[in-house]
């Protein structure tokens, strides 16, 4: 865990999850420079959960049998209590990205009194197959509009359910060829920034990457098709702000909008960042901060 900020009077923002992949094990704590501008208006807390990042390294680069969604939710609640006490805040803001959106919603459902607001920066509310179909249909529309016969052939080979088991390398490669042509913006030099992160070594970075694969084996099925996404509602007792990349595919904005529409909450805001994709937090950091200051900070300060 890292705690960084310019003014202790600012609201505390706890970031849960990451954008490297849409599944467990992704972290954003490496990108200190990216989030440094946020430290003017928020005390930014980055958390490497059990089995991920530096926590994975500290645990001997192994994942134990206690790595479950329920355990991670409990860890997140305990961390929130600690932050509230250490930083002298009655409530904190929670920001969830992809897998972290699942943990964040469940943390709020478990202990709503700890949180002043929830920011969904990559809200996932549908099984992987549904999100993949959405991404596939998006690519089909773009390839058709561009009269891109090569991409259309690749998409026909890949099919709309490219990740179904058993996975076939030829189908995955075909989908990737089409996807890369229409991919929304990605971070320019993520490894360069990661290498400059304080207290991180190359061995730590390699271990953090390896943690992703282990997390997928430990939690992928529990969070994949078998996860009850309907459990992420129908009510949250805090204001909810969905701020996502308009072109995101791992957490499609239209699907998140449907989730928000069916949710009961004291306040609800849905806004997308044009041109941004899965990595909106990293590629459109300034725009995201403007939206946080406009919508979230007034609520957090009031609480």
C-alpha positions as CSV (number, residue, x, y, z in Angstrom):
1,X,0.0,0.0,0.0
2,X,1.2,3.5,-0.8
3,X,-0.3,6.8,0.5
4,X,0.6,9.9,-1.4
5,X,-0.9,13.4,-1.3
6,X,-0.1,17.1,-1.0
7,X,-2.6,18.1,1.7
8,X,-3.9,15.9,4.6
9,X,-7.2,17.9,4.4
10,X,-8.0,16.4,1.0
11,X,-10.4,13.5,0.6
12,X,-8.9,10.0,0.6
13,X,-9.2,8.1,-2.7
14,X,-8.5,4.3,-2.5
15,X,-7.9,2.7,-5.9
16,X,-8.9,-1.0,-6.2
17,X,-7.9,-3.1,-9.2
18,X,-6.2,-2.3,-12.4
19,X,-6.5,-2.1,-16.2
20,X,-3.7,-4.2,-17.5
21,X,-6.2,-7.1,-17.9
22,X,-9.8,-7.3,-17.0
23,X,-9.2,-10.0,-14.4
24,X,-7.6,-10.5,-11.0
25,X,-4.0,-9.6,-10.3
26,X,-3.8,-6.2,-12.1
27,X,-2.5,-3.2,-10.2
28,X,-1.9,0.5,-10.8
29,X,0.6,1.2,-8.0
30,X,3.5,1.1,-10.4
31,X,2.4,4.3,-12.1
32,X,3.4,6.9,-9.6
33,X,4.0,9.6,-12.2
34,X,0.7,9.1,-13.9
35,X,-1.3,9.7,-10.7
36,X,0.9,12.4,-9.2
37,X,-1.3,15.3,-10.5
38,X,-4.2,13.7,-8.6
39,X,-2.3,14.2,-5.3
40,X,-3.1,17.9,-5.4
41,X,-6.8,17.3,-4.8
42,X,-6.9,13.8,-3.3
43,X,-4.8,11.7,-1.0
44,X,-4.2,8.8,-3.4
45,X,-4.0,5.3,-1.9
46,X,-2.8,2.4,-4.1
47,X,-3.3,-1.1,-2.9
48,X,-1.7,-4.3,-4.0
49,X,-4.2,-6.9,-2.8
50,X,-3.4,-10.3,-1.5
51,X,-1.8,-12.3,-4.4
52,X,-0.9,-9.2,-6.5
53,X,2.0,-6.8,-7.0
54,X,4.4,-6.1,-4.0
55,X,2.1,-8.0,-1.7
56,X,2.6,-11.1,-3.9
57,X,6.4,-10.5,-3.7
58,X,6.3,-10.1,0.1
59,X,4.4,-13.4,0.4
60,X,7.3,-15.3,-1.2
61,X,5.8,-15.1,-4.8
62,X,3.2,-17.7,-3.9
63,X,-0.6,-17.6,-3.6
64,X,-2.3,-19.5,-0.8
65,X,-5.6,-21.2,-0.6
66,X,-7.1,-18.2,1.2
67,X,-7.2,-16.1,-2.0
68,X,-10.9,-15.8,-2.6
69,X,-13.2,-12.9,-3.6
70,X,-14.7,-12.9,-0.1
71,X,-11.3,-12.8,1.5
72,X,-10.2,-9.9,-0.7
73,X,-13.4,-8.0,0.1
74,X,-12.7,-8.5,3.8
75,X,-9.1,-7.3,3.3
76,X,-10.5,-4.2,1.5
77,X,-12.8,-3.4,4.3
78,X,-10.1,-3.8,6.9
79,X,-7.8,-1.5,4.8
80,X,-10.5,1.1,4.6
81,X,-11.0,1.1,8.4
82,X,-7.2,1.5,8.8
83,X,-7.1,4.4,6.3
84,X,-10.0,6.1,8.0
85,X,-8.3,5.9,11.4
86,X,-4.7,6.7,10.2
87,X,-5.7,9.7,8.1
88,X,-8.4,11.0,10.4
89,X,-11.3,10.7,7.9
90,X,-14.8,9.7,8.7
91,X,-15.3,8.3,5.1
92,X,-13.2,7.7,2.1
93,X,-13.8,7.5,-1.7
94,X,-13.5,4.1,-3.4
95,X,-12.5,3.8,-7.0
96,X,-12.9,0.4,-8.7
97,X,-11.4,-0.7,-12.0
98,X,-12.4,-3.9,-13.8
99,X,-11.9,-6.8,-11.3
100,X,-11.6,-4.1,-8.6
101,X,-15.1,-2.9,-9.4
102,X,-16.4,-6.2,-8.2
103,X,-14.4,-5.9,-4.9
104,X,-15.4,-2.3,-4.5
105,X,-19.1,-2.8,-4.8
106,X,-19.0,-5.7,-2.4
107,X,-16.9,-3.7,0.0
108,X,-19.6,-0.9,0.0
109,X,-22.4,-3.4,0.4
110,X,-20.6,-4.9,3.4
111,X,-19.7,-1.6,5.1
112,X,-21.4,1.4,3.5
113,X,-20.6,3.7,6.4
114,X,-16.9,3.7,5.5
115,X,-17.4,5.3,2.1
116,X,-18.5,8.8,0.9
117,X,-18.7,7.8,-2.8
118,X,-18.0,5.1,-5.3
119,X,-16.3,5.8,-8.6
120,X,-16.6,3.1,-11.2
121,X,-13.6,3.6,-13.5
122,X,-14.2,0.3,-15.3
123,X,-17.4,-1.2,-14.0
124,X,-17.8,-4.8,-15.0
125,X,-21.4,-6.0,-14.5
126,X,-21.7,-8.8,-17.1
127,X,-20.0,-12.2,-17.7
128,X,-16.9,-12.3,-19.8
129,X,-18.7,-13.9,-22.8
130,X,-21.2,-11.0,-22.9
131,X,-18.4,-8.5,-22.9
132,X,-16.5,-10.3,-25.5
133,X,-19.6,-10.4,-27.8
134,X,-19.9,-6.7,-27.3
135,X,-16.3,-6.2,-28.3
136,X,-16.6,-8.5,-31.3
137,X,-19.7,-6.6,-32.6
138,X,-17.8,-3.3,-32.2
139,X,-14.9,-4.6,-34.3
140,X,-17.4,-6.0,-36.9
141,X,-19.0,-2.5,-37.2
142,X,-15.7,-0.7,-37.5
143,X,-14.2,-3.2,-40.0
144,X,-17.4,-3.1,-42.1
145,X,-17.4,0.7,-42.2
146,X,-13.8,0.7,-43.3
147,X,-14.3,-2.0,-45.8
148,X,-11.4,-3.9,-44.2
149,X,-11.7,-7.3,-45.8
150,X,-8.7,-8.7,-43.9
151,X,-10.1,-7.8,-40.5
152,X,-13.6,-9.2,-41.5
153,X,-11.9,-12.5,-42.5
154,X,-10.0,-12.6,-39.2
155,X,-13.2,-11.9,-37.2
156,X,-15.0,-14.6,-39.0
157,X,-12.3,-17.0,-38.1
158,X,-12.1,-15.9,-34.5
159,X,-15.8,-16.0,-33.8
160,X,-17.7,-14.0,-31.1
161,X,-16.6,-16.3,-28.3
162,X,-12.8,-16.5,-28.9
163,X,-12.0,-17.2,-25.2
164,X,-14.2,-20.3,-24.9
165,X,-12.5,-23.5,-23.8
166,X,-10.6,-25.1,-25.3
167,X,-8.9,-22.0,-26.5
168,X,-7.5,-22.2,-30.0
169,X,-4.3,-20.1,-30.7
170,X,-5.3,-19.5,-34.4
171,X,-8.7,-18.0,-33.3
172,X,-7.1,-15.8,-30.6
173,X,-4.4,-14.6,-33.0
174,X,-7.0,-13.7,-35.6
175,X,-9.0,-11.7,-33.1
176,X,-5.9,-9.9,-31.9
177,X,-5.0,-8.9,-35.5
178,X,-8.3,-7.2,-35.9
179,X,-8.4,-5.7,-32.4
180,X,-5.0,-4.1,-32.7
181,X,-6.1,-2.1,-35.8
182,X,-9.0,-0.6,-33.9
183,X,-7.6,-0.5,-30.4
184,X,-8.3,2.6,-28.3
185,X,-5.3,4.4,-26.9
186,X,-2.9,2.5,-24.6
187,X,-0.2,3.9,-22.3
188,X,2.9,5.1,-24.3
189,X,5.7,3.7,-22.1
190,X,4.2,1.7,-19.3
191,X,7.4,-0.3,-18.6
192,X,9.6,2.8,-18.6
193,X,7.3,4.4,-16.0
194,X,7.2,1.2,-14.0
195,X,11.0,1.0,-13.9
196,X,11.1,4.5,-12.4
197,X,8.6,3.6,-9.6
198,X,10.1,4.0,-6.1
199,X,11.0,0.9,-4.3
200,X,10.4,-1.4,-7.3
201,X,13.1,-3.6,-8.7
202,X,13.1,-5.5,-12.0
203,X,12.6,-8.7,-10.0
204,X,9.6,-7.2,-8.4
205,X,8.2,-6.2,-11.8
206,X,8.7,-9.7,-13.2
207,X,7.1,-11.3,-10.2
208,X,4.1,-8.9,-10.4
209,X,3.5,-10.0,-14.0
210,X,3.7,-13.7,-13.0
211,X,1.1,-13.0,-10.3
212,X,-1.5,-12.2,-12.9
213,X,-1.4,-15.8,-14.3
214,X,-1.6,-17.3,-10.8
215,X,-4.5,-15.0,-10.0
216,X,-6.3,-16.1,-13.1
217,X,-5.9,-19.8,-12.1
218,X,-7.0,-19.1,-8.5
219,X,-9.9,-16.6,-9.2
220,X,-10.6,-16.6,-12.9
221,X,-13.4,-19.2,-12.8
222,X,-15.0,-17.7,-9.6
223,X,-15.1,-14.3,-11.2
224,X,-15.8,-15.5,-14.8
225,X,-19.0,-17.1,-16.0
226,X,-19.9,-18.6,-12.6
227,X,-19.9,-15.2,-10.8
228,X,-23.4,-13.9,-9.9
229,X,-23.1,-10.4,-11.4
230,X,-26.7,-9.7,-10.3
231,X,-25.3,-9.6,-6.7
232,X,-23.7,-6.2,-7.5
233,X,-26.9,-4.5,-6.6
234,X,-29.8,-3.6,-6.7
235,X,-28.9,-0.9,-4.1
236,X,-25.8,1.0,-2.9
237,X,-26.1,3.4,0.0
238,X,-23.5,5.8,-1.4
239,X,-23.4,8.1,-4.4
240,X,-22.2,6.3,-7.5
241,X,-20.2,7.9,-10.4
242,X,-19.5,5.9,-13.5
243,X,-16.6,7.5,-15.4
244,X,-15.3,5.3,-18.2
245,X,-13.6,5.3,-21.5
246,X,-16.1,5.6,-24.3
247,X,-14.3,2.9,-26.3
248,X,-13.6,0.5,-23.5
249,X,-14.0,-3.2,-24.4
250,X,-13.1,-5.0,-21.2
251,X,-15.7,-2.9,-19.3
252,X,-18.0,-1.6,-22.1
253,X,-19.6,1.7,-21.2
254,X,-23.1,0.8,-22.5
255,X,-23.2,-2.3,-20.3
256,X,-22.1,-0.2,-17.3
257,X,-24.8,2.3,-18.1
258,X,-27.4,-0.5,-18.0
259,X,-26.1,-1.6,-14.6
260,X,-26.2,2.0,-13.2
261,X,-29.7,2.5,-14.6
262,X,-31.0,-0.5,-12.6
263,X,-29.1,0.6,-9.4
264,X,-30.7,2.5,-6.6
265,X,-28.3,5.0,-5.0
266,X,-28.5,8.4,-3.3
267,X,-26.9,10.0,-6.4
268,X,-26.0,8.6,-9.8
269,X,-23.8,10.1,-12.5
270,X,-22.7,8.5,-15.8
271,X,-20.1,10.1,-18.0
272,X,-17.7,8.8,-20.7
273,X,-14.4,10.1,-21.9
274,X,-14.4,10.3,-25.7
275,X,-11.5,8.5,-27.4
276,X,-10.5,6.7,-24.2
277,X,-10.6,2.9,-23.9
278,X,-9.6,0.3,-21.3
279,X,-6.7,2.4,-20.0
280,X,-8.6,5.7,-19.5
281,X,-7.0,6.2,-16.1
282,X,-3.5,6.2,-17.7
283,X,-4.1,7.7,-21.1
284,X,-6.6,10.4,-20.1
285,X,-5.5,11.1,-16.5
286,X,-6.0,14.8,-16.7
287,X,-9.5,14.5,-18.1
288,X,-10.4,12.0,-15.4
289,X,-9.1,14.3,-12.7
290,X,-11.3,17.1,-14.0
291,X,-14.4,14.8,-13.7
292,X,-13.4,13.7,-10.2
293,X,-13.1,17.3,-9.2
294,X,-16.4,18.2,-10.8
295,X,-18.5,15.4,-9.5
296,X,-16.8,13.4,-6.7
297,X,-14.7,15.9,-4.7
298,X,-17.6,18.1,-3.6
299,X,-19.5,15.0,-2.3
300,X,-16.4,13.7,-0.5
301,X,-15.6,17.0,1.1
302,X,-19.1,17.4,2.3
303,X,-18.9,14.0,4.0
